[in-house]
Amino acid sequence: MATERIAVQFSYDGSSFFGYARQHDQVTVQGVMENALLTLFGTPVNTVVAGRTDRGVHADSQFISFDNPKTRNLDPGRIRRSLDRLCGNSIAVRSVHFVDATFHARFSAIARRYRYLLANEGSIVPYERHLVWEVPSSIGLDPLYEASSFIIGERNFSAFCRKDPNGGSLWRRVDQVQLYRREGDRLAVELEANAFCHQMIRSLIAYLVAVGTGRLTVSAFGELFDLDTRGNGVDLAPPSPLSLVAVTYPEPYAELSTRYRPLGELLWSVKDVNGG
């Protein structure tokens, strides 16, 4: 069994953290996880993550990897139980795997899937408000479907992403957009891509809702993909209804991939038949 590197699958309640990435003056997911690893192994551990999440965004299935410190003779089961206890109630460690040194939680991943939860205004009880975004009951599902066709494939998402301070490309390949009906007036929009840029999903969701409520036409939405700068006029969707729900890895690491289950009845799916 390879023991050069360790992969950890875990979930978290993002409302408890100031985003994923470590910050010296804020409580973050990475900070809590790496502090727990320091306690467990007795030495600093540097982790890499499948996909960073913003403040308030959750993860049903997130992955990190790190070089095995080998300071203690621990099996994966004991590491999982110890980390789960050390990380507190806002993080749940799902599984731990010993892998070889070629595995990388971020660069080995070939797909990431996010879910955004919507509900018709007036249909939820107060304690649900931090889990869903209330939208007008008049939202049209057909315009959402039409607009989603523009998202699919290798596209320029400059209008929907915060500019990369390092000058990185804002082109991404989105393989699938799906709409599910949950119970009653609840909807779930799911997007799967090779990767997402900063604030891309929350921006796309906000624009899709604008299309569905008639504030923006489908054609005007399509024109945004010709822009090289951030679009104006539509605020970001709230962060708390968004969650990373699945990460996919190829062979020989396919067994690590999230065992994803859809949430509700599939209403429609737009897929890139030419995708990677």
Buried (B, 14 or more C-beta within 10 A) or exposed (E): EEEEBBBBBBBBBBBBBBBBBBEEEEEBBBBBBBBBBBEBBEEEBEBBBBBBBBBBBBBBBBBBBBEBBEEEEBEBEEBBEBBBEBBEEBBBBBBBBBBEEEBBBBEBBBBBBBBBBBBBEEEBEEEBBEBBBBBEEEBEEEBBBBBBEBBBBEBBBBBBBBEEEEEEEBEBBBBBBBBBBBEEBBBBBBBBBBBBBBBBBBBBBBBBBBBBBEEBBBEBBBEBBEBEEBBEEBEBBBBBBBBBBBBBBEEEBEEBBBEBEEBEEEBEEBEBEEBE
